[in-house]
Structure formats: structure tokens, C-alpha cells
């Protein structure tokens, strides 16, 4: 089974971008982005959203939920899901 890090590395390489450029776009140091590709660090939900927008790929594909890399949600839908997840997280912390 392909890992999250392997998927994002594959997409980055297919599109021809160096790690440094993607890291800059995600507001990360290149070394931290490398850790994500090597499954030693996780992306935040905001970084995941930016990556999906930058490479025009679905979060479902990156997370291993769907086999294809076609977008299945609009940006508005993703933002709604993120907002709802933040609300749930805030409720659980209280």
C-alpha cells in the first residue's frame, strides 16, 4: 500500500517541482517538507488544502480514500469540512 508521503512525492515529481518550491508554498522549511514525504512528520489540514490546490489533486487520493487523483470536492466543500473538524476539535478540548 502506498503511503501519504509516497503519494505527495510522486505528484511533486510528476509535476516537476523541487522540494524547496513546494516547501516555500506550504510555509515550511525544505527539511520539514522532506520529513513529510518520508512519513516522519504530518501536514496540517491547512497545508493539505494548499497542497491540493497547488497540484490540483484531491485530498481523498492523498489520504488513500479514493484510488484516483481527481478532485471529488470543491474548495468550498473542503473548507466546510475543515471548519466542522475544527469545531469538533474545540468541543473535545473543552
Secondary structure by P-SEA (a helix, b strand, c coil): cccaaaaaaaaaaaacccaaaaaaaacccaaaaaaaaaccccccaaaaaaaaaaacccccccccccccccccccaaaaaaaaaaaaaaaaaaac
